[in-house]
Amino acid sequence: MKEVLKDLDKAFENRIRLGIMSALVVNDYIDYTSLKELLDVTDGNLASHLKSLEKCGYVSYEKAFVDRKPNTNYSATEKGKEAFIKHIKAIEQLLQ
Amino acid sequence: MKEVLKDLDKAFENRIRLGIMSALVVNDYIDYTSLKELLDVTDGNLASHLKSLEKCGYVSYEKAFVDRKPNTNYSATEKGKEAFIKHIKAIEQLLQ
């Protein structure tokens, strides 16, 4: 069990970050506003969790304009997808 | 997704606490020393996570003596088992 626990990634312990990554692994990208609605979180909360995932190199973003309004698209990096899959597999193993 | 996120229990976000509960739902009880070895954590670390699970009413303990040495047996309460199953189901739903 200690080996499995080591595969659990601290970056995904928080439930908001778990939600962000779950959404980003099944979608190529999600814009900020949709992500906020999907997770039902405040701006400050979402921004801070996105920033911490960016710092880990798990999430990247691209600024875009929709009807002249700025919006930002977020996606999971390859590194982020791999780390998330490893984390989820560890949870599954833990429960077997 | 926001509904599912609400079912994630903050008490189980930490990976040590996730490990403790995983071990206690599949065993009637585990003594402190075995739990410590199983999870490969320090005394201080294990004690503080056990205390926080006790405070939630998720874990209970019973003092015992083995060969005149004190040992403590930990088990998951019914409330703890229910909360943990709800948490795990939420993680599974999040990934569907």
N, CA and C atoms of all chains as a GROMACS GRO file, in nm:
protein
  576
    1MET      N    1   0.082  -0.122   0.000
    1MET     CA    2   0.000   0.000   0.000
    1MET      C    3   0.085   0.127   0.000
    2LYS      N    4   0.204   0.122   0.066
    2LYS     CA    5   0.288   0.242   0.069
    2LYS      C    6   0.333   0.282  -0.071
    3GLU      N    7   0.355   0.182  -0.158
    3GLU     CA    8   0.396   0.211  -0.297
    3GLU      C    9   0.283   0.282  -0.372
    4VAL      N   10   0.162   0.236  -0.346
    4VAL     CA   11   0.045   0.295  -0.413
    4VAL      C   12   0.025   0.439  -0.366
    5LEU      N   13   0.042   0.461  -0.236
    5LEU     CA   14   0.023   0.597  -0.181
    5LEU      C   15   0.121   0.696  -0.245
    6LYS      N   16   0.241   0.646  -0.279
    6LYS     CA   17   0.341   0.735  -0.339
    6LYS      C   18   0.300   0.778  -0.480
    7ASP      N   19   0.214   0.699  -0.544
    7ASP     CA   20   0.166   0.734  -0.677
    7ASP      C   21   0.054   0.836  -0.674
    8LEU      N   22   0.001   0.862  -0.554
    8LEU     CA   23  -0.103   0.965  -0.542
    8LEU      C   24  -0.034   1.101  -0.549
    9ASP      N   25  -0.083   1.187  -0.636
    9ASP     CA   26  -0.019   1.316  -0.663
    9ASP      C   27  -0.083   1.425  -0.577
   10LYS      N   28   0.000   1.492  -0.496
   10LYS     CA   29  -0.051   1.597  -0.409
   10LYS      C   30  -0.126   1.705  -0.487
   11ALA      N   31  -0.085   1.726  -0.612
   11ALA     CA   32  -0.148   1.829  -0.694
   11ALA      C   33  -0.296   1.802  -0.716
   12PHE      N   34  -0.336   1.674  -0.705
   12PHE     CA   35  -0.476   1.639  -0.731
   12PHE      C   36  -0.554   1.608  -0.604
   13GLU      N   37  -0.496   1.633  -0.488
   13GLU     CA   38  -0.567   1.601  -0.364
   13GLU      C   39  -0.692   1.689  -0.348
   14ASN      N   40  -0.675   1.816  -0.383
   14ASN     CA   41  -0.788   1.908  -0.368
   14ASN      C   42  -0.900   1.875  -0.467
   15ARG      N   43  -1.025   1.882  -0.420
   15ARG     CA   44  -1.136   1.837  -0.505
   15ARG      C   45  -1.161   1.928  -0.625
   16ILE      N   46  -1.131   2.058  -0.611
   16ILE     CA   47  -1.148   2.148  -0.726
   16ILE      C   48  -1.047   2.110  -0.835
   17ARG      N   49  -0.923   2.084  -0.793
   17ARG     CA   50  -0.820   2.046  -0.891
   17ARG      C   51  -0.851   1.910  -0.955
   18LEU      N   52  -0.910   1.822  -0.873
   18LEU     CA   53  -0.954   1.692  -0.927
   18LEU      C   54  -1.062   1.715  -1.033
   19GLY      N   55  -1.152   1.807  -1.005
   19GLY     CA   56  -1.259   1.839  -1.099
   19GLY      C   57  -1.204   1.903  -1.227
   20ILE      N   58  -1.111   1.998  -1.212
   20ILE     CA   59  -1.051   2.064  -1.329
   20ILE      C   60  -0.986   1.959  -1.420
   21MET      N   61  -0.905   1.872  -1.361
   21MET     CA   62  -0.833   1.773  -1.442
   21MET      C   63  -0.928   1.672  -1.505
   22SER      N   64  -1.030   1.629  -1.431
   22SER     CA   65  -1.129   1.536  -1.487
   22SER      C   66  -1.193   1.596  -1.611
   23ALA      N   67  -1.224   1.726  -1.603
   23ALA     CA   68  -1.288   1.794  -1.716
   23ALA      C   69  -1.190   1.809  -1.833
   24LEU      N   70  -1.064   1.838  -1.801
   24LEU     CA   71  -0.967   1.865  -1.908
   24LEU      C   72  -0.912   1.739  -1.976
   25VAL      N   73  -0.920   1.625  -1.910
   25VAL     CA   74  -0.872   1.504  -1.978
   25VAL      C   75  -0.976   1.451  -2.078
   26VAL      N   76  -1.102   1.486  -2.058
   26VAL     CA   77  -1.203   1.437  -2.153
   26VAL      C   78  -1.241   1.541  -2.260
   27ASN      N   79  -1.192   1.665  -2.242
   27ASN     CA   80  -1.216   1.769  -2.343
   27ASN      C   81  -1.080   1.823  -2.391
   28ASP      N   82  -1.069   1.853  -2.520
   28ASP     CA   83  -0.944   1.907  -2.573
   28ASP      C   84  -0.908   2.037  -2.502
   29TYR      N   85  -1.007   2.123  -2.487
   29TYR     CA   86  -0.988   2.246  -2.410
   29TYR      C   87  -1.123   2.295  -2.358
   30ILE      N   88  -1.120   2.375  -2.254
   30ILE     CA   89  -1.241   2.435  -2.198
   30ILE      C   90  -1.209   2.581  -2.168
   31ASP      N   91  -1.301   2.672  -2.203
   31ASP     CA   92  -1.275   2.812  -2.172
   31ASP      C   93  -1.305   2.840  -2.024
   32TYR      N   94  -1.244   2.946  -1.976
   32TYR     CA   95  -1.250   2.982  -1.834
   32TYR      C   96  -1.394   2.989  -1.782
   33THR      N   97  -1.481   3.058  -1.856
   33THR     CA   98  -1.618   3.078  -1.810
   33THR      C   99  -1.693   2.945  -1.799
   34SER      N  100  -1.675   2.859  -1.897
   34SER     CA  101  -1.742   2.728  -1.892
   34SER      C  102  -1.690   2.643  -1.776
   35LEU      N  103  -1.560   2.652  -1.754
   35LEU     CA  104  -1.499   2.576  -1.645
   35LEU      C  105  -1.554   2.623  -1.510
   36LYS      N  106  -1.568   2.753  -1.498
   36LYS     CA  107  -1.621   2.812  -1.375
   36LYS      C  108  -1.764   2.765  -1.349
   37GLU      N  109  -1.845   2.764  -1.455
   37GLU     CA  110  -1.984   2.719  -1.442
   37GLU      C  111  -1.991   2.569  -1.413
   38LEU      N  112  -1.907   2.495  -1.483
   38LEU     CA  113  -1.906   2.349  -1.469
   38LEU      C  114  -1.876   2.308  -1.324
   39LEU      N  115  -1.781   2.378  -1.264
   39LEU     CA  116  -1.737   2.340  -1.129
   39LEU      C  117  -1.808   2.418  -1.019
   40ASP      N  118  -1.880   2.524  -1.060
   40ASP     CA  119  -1.952   2.608  -0.964
   40ASP      C  120  -1.859   2.664  -0.856
   41VAL      N  121  -1.753   2.730  -0.901
   41VAL     CA  122  -1.657   2.790  -0.808
   41VAL      C  123  -1.644   2.939  -0.835
   42THR      N  124  -1.588   3.011  -0.739
   42THR     CA  125  -1.568   3.155  -0.757
   42THR      C  126  -1.445   3.179  -0.846
   43ASP      N  127  -1.435   3.303  -0.898
   43ASP     CA  128  -1.321   3.340  -0.983
   43ASP      C  129  -1.189   3.317  -0.909
   44GLY      N  130  -1.183   3.367  -0.786
   44GLY     CA  131  -1.058   3.359  -0.711
   44GLY      C  132  -1.015   3.215  -0.688
   45ASN      N  133  -1.113   3.133  -0.653
   45ASN     CA  134  -1.089   2.992  -0.626
   45ASN      C  135  -1.039   2.919  -0.752
   46LEU      N  136  -1.109   2.939  -0.863
   46LEU     CA  137  -1.071   2.872  -0.987
   46LEU      C  138  -0.932   2.918  -1.033
   47ALA      N  139  -0.912   3.050  -1.030
   47ALA     CA  140  -0.784   3.106  -1.077
   47ALA      C  141  -0.667   3.049  -0.997
   48SER      N  142  -0.683   3.039  -0.865
   48SER     CA  143  -0.570   2.993  -0.784
   48SER      C  144  -0.541   2.844  -0.807
   49HIS      N  145  -0.646   2.764  -0.828
   49HIS     CA  146  -0.622   2.622  -0.854
   49HIS      C  147  -0.564   2.600  -0.994
   50LEU      N  148  -0.609   2.682  -1.090
   50LEU     CA  149  -0.553   2.672  -1.226
   50LEU      C  150  -0.404   2.708  -1.223
   51LYS      N  151  -0.373   2.814  -1.148
   51LYS     CA  152  -0.234   2.858  -1.140
   51LYS      C  153  -0.145   2.748  -1.080
   52SER      N  154  -0.194   2.681  -0.976
   52SER     CA  155  -0.110   2.577  -0.915
   52SER      C  156  -0.092   2.459  -1.010
   53LEU      N  157  -0.193   2.429  -1.091
   53LEU     CA  158  -0.179   2.321  -1.190
   53LEU      C  159  -0.085   2.362  -1.304
   54GLU      N  160  -0.088   2.492  -1.338
   54GLU     CA  161   0.006   2.544  -1.439
   54GLU      C  162   0.150   2.532  -1.389
   55LYS      N  163   0.170   2.568  -1.261
   55LYS     CA  164   0.304   2.563  -1.202
   55LYS      C  165   0.362   2.422  -1.208
   56CYS      N  166   0.275   2.321  -1.195
   56CYS     CA  167   0.320   2.180  -1.204
   56CYS      C  168   0.343   2.140  -1.348
   57GLY      N  169   0.303   2.226  -1.442
   57GLY     CA  170   0.315   2.192  -1.584
   57GLY      C  171   0.205   2.098  -1.629
   58TYR      N  172   0.094   2.095  -1.555
   58TYR     CA  173  -0.015   2.002  -1.586
   58TYR      C  174  -0.123   2.065  -1.675
   59VAL      N  175  -0.128   2.198  -1.673
   59VAL     CA  176  -0.233   2.269  -1.746
   59VAL      C  177  -0.169   2.383  -1.825
   60SER      N  178  -0.214   2.405  -1.947
   60SER     CA  179  -0.167   2.521  -2.023
   60SER      C  180  -0.288   2.601  -2.071
   61TYR      N  181  -0.264   2.725  -2.111
   61TYR     CA  182  -0.378   2.806  -2.156
   61TYR      C  183  -0.341   2.889  -2.278
   62GLU      N  184  -0.444   2.936  -2.346
   62GLU     CA  185  -0.428   3.018  -2.465
   62GLU      C  186  -0.533   3.128  -2.458
   63LYS      N  187  -0.487   3.251  -2.472
   63LYS     CA  188  -0.582   3.364  -2.469
   63LYS      C  189  -0.658   3.367  -2.602
   64ALA      N  190  -0.788   3.393  -2.594
   64ALA     CA  191  -0.868   3.400  -2.716
   64ALA      C  192  -0.968   3.515  -2.704
   65PHE      N  193  -1.025   3.555  -2.815
   65PHE     CA  194  -1.130   3.656  -2.812
   65PHE      C  195  -1.257   3.598  -2.873
   66VAL      N  196  -1.368   3.612  -2.802
   66VAL     CA  197  -1.497   3.567  -2.853
   66VAL      C  198  -1.588   3.690  -2.857
   67ASP      N  199  -1.635   3.728  -2.976
   67ASP     CA  200  -1.714   3.852  -2.993
   67ASP      C  201  -1.641   3.971  -2.931
   68ARG      N  202  -1.516   3.980  -2.960
   68ARG     CA  203  -1.429   4.089  -2.910
   68ARG      C  204  -1.406   4.086  -2.758
   69LYS      N  205  -1.468   3.986  -2.690
   69LYS     CA  206  -1.444   3.976  -2.545
   69LYS      C  207  -1.332   3.876  -2.519
   70PRO      N  208  -1.241   3.909  -2.428
   70PRO     CA  209  -1.132   3.815  -2.401
   70PRO      C  210  -1.182   3.691  -2.327
   71ASN      N  211  -1.129   3.578  -2.365
   71ASN     CA  212  -1.160   3.454  -2.295
   71ASN      C  213  -1.033   3.368  -2.302
   72THR      N  214  -1.020   3.275  -2.210
   72THR     CA  215  -0.898   3.195  -2.208
   72THR      C  216  -0.935   3.048  -2.215
   73ASN      N  217  -0.870   2.978  -2.305
   73ASN     CA  218  -0.895   2.834  -2.317
   73ASN      C  219  -0.789   2.754  -2.240
   74TYR      N  220  -0.835   2.662  -2.159
   74TYR     CA  221  -0.743   2.579  -2.080
   74TYR      C  222  -0.741   2.436  -2.132
   75SER      N  223  -0.624   2.376  -2.130
   75SER     CA  224  -0.616   2.235  -2.168
   75SER      C  225  -0.514   2.164  -2.079
   76ALA      N  226  -0.527   2.033  -2.072
   76ALA     CA  227  -0.432   1.953  -1.994
   76ALA      C  228  -0.311   1.924  -2.083
   77THR      N  229  -0.192   1.937  -2.028
   77THR     CA  230  -0.070   1.903  -2.103
   77THR      C  231  -0.054   1.750  -2.104
   78GLU      N  232   0.036   1.701  -2.188
   78GLU     CA  233   0.063   1.557  -2.190
   78GLU      C  234   0.110   1.510  -2.052
   79LYS      N  235   0.200   1.592  -1.992
   79LYS     CA  236   0.251   1.562  -1.858
   79LYS      C  237   0.136   1.555  -1.757
   80GLY      N  238   0.043   1.649  -1.770
   80GLY     CA  239  -0.073   1.654  -1.681
   80GLY      C  240  -0.162   1.533  -1.697
   81LYS      N  241  -0.185   1.495  -1.824
   81LYS     CA  242  -0.270   1.377  -1.849
   81LYS      C  243  -0.207   1.252  -1.791
   82GLU      N  244  -0.076   1.236  -1.813
   82GLU     CA  245  -0.005   1.118  -1.760
   82GLU      C  246  -0.012   1.113  -1.607
   83ALA      N  247   0.015   1.229  -1.545
   83ALA     CA  248   0.014   1.235  -1.398
   83ALA      C  249  -0.125   1.205  -1.344
   84PHE      N  250  -0.227   1.255  -1.412
   84PHE     CA  251  -0.365   1.234  -1.365
   84PHE      C  252  -0.404   1.087  -1.377
   85ILE      N  253  -0.369   1.025  -1.488
   85ILE     CA  254  -0.401   0.883  -1.508
   85ILE      C  255  -0.331   0.798  -1.401
   86LYS      N  256  -0.205   0.832  -1.371
   86LYS     CA  257  -0.130   0.761  -1.267
   86LYS      C  258  -0.200   0.775  -1.131
   87HIS      N  259  -0.247   0.898  -1.102
   87HIS     CA  260  -0.316   0.926  -0.976
   87HIS      C  261  -0.444   0.843  -0.965
   88ILE      N  262  -0.521   0.842  -1.074
   88ILE     CA  263  -0.649   0.770  -1.073
   88ILE      C  264  -0.626   0.619  -1.060
   89LYS      N  265  -0.525   0.570  -1.130
   89LYS     CA  266  -0.493   0.426  -1.118
   89LYS      C  267  -0.454   0.391  -0.976
   90ALA      N  268  -0.384   0.482  -0.908
   90ALA     CA  269  -0.344   0.458  -0.769
   90ALA      C  270  -0.467   0.451  -0.679
   91ILE      N  271  -0.562   0.539  -0.703
   91ILE     CA  272  -0.686   0.536  -0.623
   91ILE      C  273  -0.757   0.403  -0.645
   92GLU      N  274  -0.766   0.362  -0.772
   92GLU     CA  275  -0.832   0.235  -0.803
   92GLU      C  276  -0.762   0.118  -0.734
   93GLN      N  277  -0.628   0.120  -0.736
   93GLN     CA  278  -0.551   0.012  -0.674
   93GLN      C  279  -0.573   0.008  -0.524
   94LEU      N  280  -0.580   0.127  -0.466
   94LEU     CA  281  -0.598   0.142  -0.322
   94LEU      C  282  -0.726   0.072  -0.276
   95LEU      N  283  -0.824   0.069  -0.366
   95LEU     CA  284  -0.956   0.020  -0.329
   95LEU      C  285  -0.979  -0.125  -0.367
   96GLN      N  286  -0.878  -0.186  -0.426
   96GLN     CA  287  -0.895  -0.326  -0.470
   96GLN      C  288  -0.877  -0.422  -0.354
   97MET      N  289  -2.155   1.818  -1.292
   97MET     CA  290  -2.027   1.795  -1.223
   97MET      C  291  -2.020   1.862  -1.086
   98LYS      N  292  -2.085   1.981  -1.074
   98LYS     CA  293  -2.080   2.052  -0.945
   98LYS      C  294  -2.145   1.970  -0.833
   99GLU      N  295  -2.250   1.894  -0.870
   99GLU     CA  296  -2.317   1.809  -0.770
   99GLU      C  297  -2.224   1.698  -0.722
  100VAL      N  298  -2.150   1.643  -0.817
  100VAL     CA  299  -2.057   1.535  -0.784
  100VAL      C  300  -1.944   1.587  -0.694
  101LEU      N  301  -1.894   1.706  -0.726
  101LEU     CA  302  -1.786   1.765  -0.646
  101LEU      C  303  -1.827   1.784  -0.502
  102LYS      N  304  -1.957   1.814  -0.481
  102LYS     CA  305  -2.006   1.835  -0.344
  102LYS      C  306  -2.005   1.706  -0.263
  103ASP      N  307  -2.009   1.592  -0.333
  103ASP     CA  308  -2.005   1.464  -0.264
  103ASP      C  309  -1.863   1.423  -0.225
  104LEU      N  310  -1.764   1.496  -0.277
  104LEU     CA  311  -1.626   1.466  -0.236
  104LEU      C  312  -1.605   1.522  -0.096
  105ASP      N  313  -1.556   1.439  -0.007
  105ASP     CA  314  -1.542   1.475   0.134
  105ASP      C  315  -1.402   1.529   0.161
  106LYS      N  316  -1.396   1.652   0.212
  106LYS     CA  317  -1.267   1.715   0.240
  106LYS      C  318  -1.181   1.630   0.334
  107ALA      N  319  -1.247   1.554   0.421
  107ALA     CA  320  -1.174   1.470   0.517
  107ALA      C  321  -1.088   1.366   0.447
  108PHE      N  322  -1.124   1.331   0.323
  108PHE     CA  323  -1.050   1.226   0.252
  108PHE      C  324  -0.961   1.281   0.141
  109GLU      N  325  -0.947   1.412   0.134
  109GLU     CA  326  -0.865   1.469   0.026
  109GLU      C  327  -0.718   1.430   0.043
  110ASN      N  328  -0.672   1.434   0.167
  110ASN     CA  329  -0.532   1.400   0.193
  110ASN      C  330  -0.506   1.251   0.166
  111ARG      N  331  -0.390   1.223   0.104
  111ARG     CA  332  -0.364   1.085   0.062
  111ARG      C  333  -0.340   0.989   0.179
  112ILE      N  334  -0.287   1.041   0.290
  112ILE     CA  335  -0.268   0.954   0.407
  112ILE      C  336  -0.405   0.913   0.463
  113ARG      N  337  -0.494   1.011   0.471
  113ARG     CA  338  -0.629   0.981   0.522
  113ARG      C  339  -0.704   0.888   0.427
  114LEU      N  340  -0.679   0.905   0.297
  114LEU     CA  341  -0.739   0.815   0.198
  114LEU      C  342  -0.687   0.673   0.220
  115GLY      N  343  -0.557   0.663   0.250
  115GLY     CA  344  -0.497   0.533   0.276
  115GLY      C  345  -0.550   0.470   0.403
  116ILE      N  346  -0.561   0.550   0.509
  116ILE     CA  347  -0.614   0.499   0.637
  116ILE      C  348  -0.754   0.441   0.616
  117MET      N  349  -0.840   0.519   0.551
  117MET     CA  350  -0.978   0.474   0.534
  117MET      C  351  -0.987   0.352   0.443
  118SER      N  352  -0.906   0.350   0.337
  118SER     CA  353  -0.906   0.233   0.248
  118SER      C  354  -0.873   0.107   0.326
  119ALA      N  355  -0.774   0.120   0.416
  119ALA     CA  356  -0.732   0.005   0.495
  119ALA      C  357  -0.841  -0.034   0.596
  120LEU      N  358  -0.907   0.066   0.654
  120LEU     CA  359  -1.005   0.036   0.759
  120LEU      C  360  -1.141  -0.011   0.707
  121VAL      N  361  -1.172   0.018   0.582
  121VAL     CA  362  -1.300  -0.033   0.531
  121VAL      C  363  -1.291  -0.180   0.491
  122VAL      N  364  -1.169  -0.228   0.464
  122VAL     CA  365  -1.158  -0.369   0.426
  122VAL      C  366  -1.112  -0.458   0.542
  123ASN      N  367  -1.074  -0.397   0.655
  123ASN     CA  368  -1.037  -0.473   0.775
  123ASN      C  369  -1.126  -0.428   0.891
  124ASP      N  370  -1.167  -0.524   0.974
  124ASP     CA  371  -1.251  -0.488   1.090
  124ASP      C  372  -1.178  -0.388   1.179
  125TYR      N  373  -1.050  -0.415   1.204
  125TYR     CA  374  -0.968  -0.320   1.278
  125TYR      C  375  -0.822  -0.342   1.244
  126ILE      N  376  -0.741  -0.240   1.265
  126ILE     CA  377  -0.596  -0.251   1.244
  126ILE      C  378  -0.529  -0.183   1.362
  127ASP      N  379  -0.422  -0.246   1.415
  127ASP     CA  380  -0.354  -0.180   1.526
  127ASP      C  381  -0.260  -0.072   1.474
  128TYR      N  382  -0.228   0.021   1.562
  128TYR     CA  383  -0.149   0.140   1.528
  128TYR      C  384  -0.018   0.105   1.456
  129THR      N  385   0.055   0.009   1.511
  129THR     CA  386   0.186  -0.026   1.455
  129THR      C  387   0.172  -0.080   1.312
  130SER      N  388   0.075  -0.166   1.290
  130SER     CA  389   0.054  -0.222   1.157
  130SER      C  390   0.013  -0.114   1.058
  131LEU      N  391  -0.070  -0.023   1.104
  131LEU     CA  392  -0.117   0.087   1.019
  131LEU      C  393   0.001   0.175   0.978
  132LYS      N  394   0.088   0.199   1.074
  132LYS     CA  395   0.206   0.282   1.049
  132LYS      C  396   0.297   0.217   0.944
  133GLU      N  397   0.316   0.086   0.958
  133GLU     CA  398   0.399   0.013   0.861
  133GLU      C  399   0.333   0.006   0.725
  134LEU      N  400   0.204  -0.020   0.727
  134LEU     CA  401   0.127  -0.032   0.602
  134LEU      C  402   0.138   0.095   0.518
  135LEU      N  403   0.128   0.208   0.586
  135LEU     CA  404   0.125   0.336   0.514
  135LEU      C  405   0.264   0.401   0.502
  136ASP      N  406   0.358   0.347   0.579
  136ASP     CA  407   0.494   0.401   0.578
  136ASP      C  408   0.496   0.550   0.613
  137VAL      N  409   0.437   0.584   0.725
  137VAL     CA  410   0.433   0.722   0.771
  137VAL      C  411   0.496   0.735   0.910
  138THR      N  412   0.531   0.857   0.947
  138THR     CA  413   0.589   0.880   1.079
  138THR      C  414   0.478   0.877   1.185
  139ASP      N  415   0.518   0.862   1.311
  139ASP     CA  416   0.422   0.863   1.422
  139ASP      C  417   0.338   0.990   1.423
  140GLY      N  418   0.408   1.103   1.412
  140GLY     CA  419   0.339   1.233   1.421
  140GLY      C  420   0.236   1.249   1.310
  141ASN      N  421   0.278   1.209   1.190
  141ASN     CA  422   0.192   1.219   1.073
  141ASN      C  423   0.067   1.132   1.088
  142LEU      N  424   0.089   1.006   1.126
  142LEU     CA  425  -0.023   0.914   1.141
  142LEU      C  426  -0.118   0.959   1.251
  143ALA      N  427  -0.060   0.998   1.365
  143ALA     CA  428  -0.142   1.038   1.480
  143ALA      C  429  -0.230   1.158   1.444
  144SER      N  430  -0.174   1.254   1.371
  144SER     CA  431  -0.252   1.375   1.342
  144SER      C  432  -0.365   1.345   1.242
  145HIS      N  433  -0.339   1.255   1.146
  145HIS     CA  434  -0.446   1.221   1.051
  145HIS      C  435  -0.553   1.135   1.116
  146LEU      N  436  -0.512   1.046   1.206
  146LEU     CA  437  -0.610   0.965   1.279
  146LEU      C  438  -0.699   1.055   1.366
  147LYS      N  439  -0.635   1.154   1.428
  147LYS     CA  440  -0.711   1.244   1.515
  147LYS      C  441  -0.815   1.321   1.434
  148SER      N  442  -0.777   1.366   1.314
  148SER     CA  443  -0.873   1.444   1.237
  148SER      C  444  -0.988   1.355   1.187
  149LEU      N  445  -0.959   1.228   1.159
  149LEU     CA  446  -1.068   1.136   1.121
  149LEU      C  447  -1.157   1.103   1.240
  150GLU      N  448  -1.096   1.095   1.359
  150GLU     CA  449  -1.176   1.074   1.482
  150GLU      C  450  -1.270   1.192   1.506
  151LYS      N  451  -1.218   1.313   1.487
  151LYS     CA  452  -1.298   1.434   1.508
  151LYS      C  453  -1.421   1.436   1.418
  152CYS      N  454  -1.407   1.382   1.297
  152CYS     CA  455  -1.520   1.374   1.204
  152CYS      C  456  -1.616   1.261   1.243
  153GLY      N  457  -1.573   1.179   1.338
  153GLY     CA  458  -1.654   1.064   1.377
  153GLY      C  459  -1.641   0.949   1.278
  154TYR      N  460  -1.533   0.948   1.200
  154TYR     CA  461  -1.515   0.846   1.096
  154TYR      C  462  -1.433   0.726   1.144
  155VAL      N  463  -1.356   0.748   1.251
  155VAL     CA  464  -1.266   0.643   1.300
  155VAL      C  465  -1.281   0.634   1.452
  156SER      N  466  -1.280   0.512   1.504
  156SER     CA  467  -1.280   0.497   1.650
  156SER      C  468  -1.165   0.406   1.690
  157TYR      N  469  -1.129   0.408   1.818
  157TYR     CA  470  -1.018   0.324   1.859
  157TYR      C  471  -1.046   0.258   1.993
  158GLU      N  472  -0.968   0.154   2.021
  158GLU     CA  473  -0.980   0.081   2.146
  158GLU      C  474  -0.839   0.047   2.194
  159LYS      N  475  -0.810   0.081   2.316
  159LYS     CA  476  -0.676   0.052   2.371
  159LYS      C  477  -0.667  -0.097   2.404
  160ALA      N  478  -0.554  -0.155   2.371
  160ALA     CA  479  -0.535  -0.297   2.399
  160ALA      C  480  -0.393  -0.321   2.448
  161PHE      N  481  -0.369  -0.438   2.509
  161PHE     CA  482  -0.233  -0.474   2.549
  161PHE      C  483  -0.193  -0.603   2.479
  162VAL      N  484  -0.076  -0.602   2.416
  162VAL     CA  485  -0.024  -0.723   2.353
  162VAL      C  486   0.110  -0.753   2.420
  163ASP      N  487   0.121  -0.869   2.484
  163ASP     CA  488   0.240  -0.903   2.562
  163ASP      C  489   0.276  -0.792   2.660
  164ARG      N  490   0.177  -0.744   2.728
  164ARG     CA  491   0.190  -0.636   2.828
  164ARG      C  492   0.230  -0.501   2.767
  165LYS      N  493   0.246  -0.497   2.633
  165LYS     CA  494   0.276  -0.368   2.570
  165LYS      C  495   0.146  -0.306   2.521
  166PRO      N  496   0.132  -0.174   2.543
  166PRO     CA  497   0.007  -0.110   2.497
  166PRO      C  498   0.005  -0.100   2.345
  167ASN      N  499  -0.109  -0.122   2.289
  167ASN     CA  500  -0.129  -0.102   2.147
  167ASN      C  501  -0.273  -0.054   2.128
  168THR      N  502  -0.301   0.009   2.020
  168THR     CA  503  -0.434   0.064   2.000
  168THR      C  504  -0.490   0.011   1.870
  169ASN      N  505  -0.613  -0.038   1.875
  169ASN     CA  506  -0.679  -0.088   1.754
  169ASN      C  507  -0.772   0.019   1.697
  170TYR      N  508  -0.757   0.045   1.569
  170TYR     CA  509  -0.841   0.145   1.502
  170TYR      C  510  -0.940   0.077   1.411
  171SER      N  511  -1.060   0.132   1.405
  171SER     CA  512  -1.159   0.081   1.309
  171SER      C  513  -1.240   0.197   1.252
  172ALA      N  514  -1.300   0.173   1.137
  172ALA     CA  515  -1.386   0.274   1.076
  172ALA      C  516  -1.524   0.264   1.137
  173THR      N  517  -1.587   0.376   1.168
  173THR     CA  518  -1.724   0.375   1.220
  173THR      C  519  -1.821   0.356   1.102
  174GLU      N  520  -1.946   0.328   1.133
  174GLU     CA  521  -2.048   0.316   1.027
  174GLU      C  522  -2.056   0.447   0.947
  175LYS      N  523  -2.054   0.558   1.021
  175LYS     CA  524  -2.058   0.691   0.958
  175LYS      C  525  -1.938   0.709   0.864
  176GLY      N  526  -1.822   0.665   0.912
  176GLY     CA  527  -1.700   0.675   0.832
  176GLY      C  528  -1.707   0.591   0.706
  177LYS      N  529  -1.759   0.469   0.720
  177LYS     CA  530  -1.770   0.381   0.603
  177LYS      C  531  -1.864   0.441   0.500
  178GLU      N  532  -1.978   0.491   0.547
  178GLU     CA  533  -2.076   0.551   0.455
  178GLU      C  534  -2.016   0.672   0.382
  179ALA      N  535  -1.948   0.758   0.460
  179ALA     CA  536  -1.888   0.878   0.401
  179ALA      C  537  -1.781   0.841   0.300
  180PHE      N  538  -1.704   0.738   0.330
  180PHE     CA  539  -1.596   0.698   0.240
  180PHE      C  540  -1.652   0.641   0.110
  181ILE      N  541  -1.755   0.558   0.121
  181ILE     CA  542  -1.816   0.499   0.002
  181ILE      C  543  -1.875   0.610  -0.087
  182LYS      N  544  -1.938   0.708  -0.022
  182LYS     CA  545  -1.994   0.823  -0.097
  182LYS      C  546  -1.883   0.897  -0.172
  183HIS      N  547  -1.772   0.917  -0.103
  183HIS     CA  548  -1.656   0.986  -0.161
  183HIS      C  549  -1.601   0.911  -0.282
  184ILE      N  550  -1.586   0.781  -0.266
  184ILE     CA  551  -1.530   0.698  -0.374
  184ILE      C  552  -1.625   0.693  -0.494
  185LYS      N  553  -1.755   0.685  -0.465
  185LYS     CA  554  -1.854   0.685  -0.574
  185LYS      C  555  -1.847   0.817  -0.650
  186ALA      N  556  -1.825   0.927  -0.578
  186ALA     CA  557  -1.815   1.058  -0.642
  186ALA      C  558  -1.693   1.063  -0.735
  187ILE      N  559  -1.581   1.008  -0.689
  187ILE     CA  560  -1.460   1.004  -0.774
  187ILE      C  561  -1.489   0.923  -0.900
  188GLU      N  562  -1.554   0.808  -0.882
  188GLU     CA  563  -1.586   0.723  -0.997
  188GLU      C  564  -1.676   0.796  -1.096
  189GLN      N  565  -1.775   0.868  -1.043
  189GLN     CA  566  -1.869   0.942  -1.130
  189GLN      C  567  -1.798   1.053  -1.207
  190LEU      N  568  -1.706   1.117  -1.136
  190LEU     CA  569  -1.629   1.228  -1.194
  190LEU      C  570  -1.554   1.181  -1.318
  191LEU      N  571  -1.517   1.055  -1.319
  191LEU     CA  572  -1.432   1.003  -1.427
  191LEU      C  573  -1.511   0.932  -1.536
  192GLN      N  574  -1.643   0.929  -1.522
  192GLN     CA  575  -1.723   0.861  -1.624
  192GLN      C  576  -1.744   0.949  -1.747
   0.00000   0.00000   0.00000
